[in-house]
Amino acid sequence: MGAMETTTLGRTGVQVSRLCLGTMMFGAWGNPDHEDSVRIIHAALDAGINFVDTADVYSGGESEEIVGKALAGGRRDDVVLATKAHGQMGEGLNRQGNSRRWIVREVEDSLRRLQTDRIDLYQIHRPDPTTEIDETLAALSDLVRAGKVLHVGSSTFPAHEVVEAQWVARERGRERFVTEQPPYSILVRGIERDVLPVAQQFGMGVLPWSPLAGGWLTGRFRKGQDAPASSRAQRLPARYDLSTPDNQRKLDAVEALVALADEAGLSMVHLAIAFTLAHPAVTSPIIGPRTMEQLESQLGAADVRLSADVLDRIDEIVPPGTTLSATDAGYAPAVLTDASRRRR
C-alpha cells in the first residue's frame, strides 16, 4: 500500500486524505474499549489518514471523548477534525435541533470532549424543518468569527435544501456550507440524481457516509443465511430485517456483486469503497471501523481503481440514481412521515 492520496476539501484549500476515518463505532454503540479505539485511530493516522469525522450524538458524546484522547499529546494539529450537531443530547426540549440557542451551547461541549480549541469542520447533522436556515447559518457564522469553528457543512440534506442554504448564505452574507455528507454506496445511489451534481455546481466537498451500506457490502449478508448480529442491527432493526422486499432486493444485488468482486479479484469491501471514490463529485468516503481488523480491511481501498467495465457491471446490478431501500436514505422529511402535512 502506497502513501495515502490526498485531495482538496471542496474549495477550502485544506488538503485531506481520500479516506476519512469515521468514529461512530467507537464507544457504547460499537467498541466500548477506549484504549483499543484510540489504537485504531492512531493506526489510521499512521496509515496516512488525516481526516477524522465524529458527531456529538455518537454514543452520547463518548465518541468525541475517545477522539479527544486519541488526538491529545501533539496529534491534533496534523488532523482535519470534523464533528456535527443536531441530534438529541440528554434530557431537555431544546437540547437538539439547528437553533442558535442549541448550536452555540453544544459547540462548547464538543470542544471540551474533543480537548481542542477549534473544530475544523462543524456540520449540521440533519435538516430541521422548525428552524429557518438563516438562523442556523447566522449562528455558525458567529462561531467562525469567534475562531471556534473554521468551516461549516451539512449532512444528509436534500438537494433543494443544499441549494437554499447556498442562496441564503450569499444573500445574507453568512458563512456557506463548504461540504455535504450524504449516504452513498452501491446500494444507496439516490444522491447521484441531484445532491452530487448540486455539490459539484457549488464546489462543495462530498464526504459519503456508509460506503459499505451499514455492513451490507462486506459480504456478511447473504441469501439463505441468518443476518449476523450487530449493534447497528439492534439500533436500526428495519434496515436489517431480511424478510422485507427492499432487503430481499439488496440481498439479490449483493449476490451479483460478490460474483463481480470475485471476478475482478477484489474483496467486497474494496469494491464498495472504490465505487464511491470513482465518482468525480466525491472527496473522501467515510470508513467506520469498529475493530483493527476492519480498519485494515478497508484502508487498501484507497489504492483501488475500478475499470470502466466493472463500473458498467455495477450499473447493471443497481442502476444509477437508485436506492434499493428507503430505510437507507438517512432522512425522511416530515412531509413523508407526518400524514397531517399532506392532507387538507
Buried (B, 14 or more C-beta within 10 A) or exposed (E): EEEBEBBEBBEBEBEBBBBBBBBBBBBEBBBBBBEBBBBBBEBBBEBBBBBBBBBBBBBBBBBBBBBBBBBEEEBBEEBBBBBBBBBEBEEEEEBBBBBBEBBBBBBEBBBEBBBBEBBBBBBBBBBBEEBEBBBBBBBBBBBBEEEBBBBBBBBBBBBEBBBBBBEBBEEEEBBBBBBBBBBBBBBBBBBBBBBBEBBBEBEBBBBBBBBBBBBBBBBBBBEEEEBEEBBBBEEBEEBBEBEBEBBBBBBBBBBBBBEBBEEBEBBBBBBBBBBBBBBEBBBBBBBBBBBBEBBBBBBBBBBBEBEEEBBEBBEEBBEEEBBBBEBBBBBEEEEEEEEEEEEE
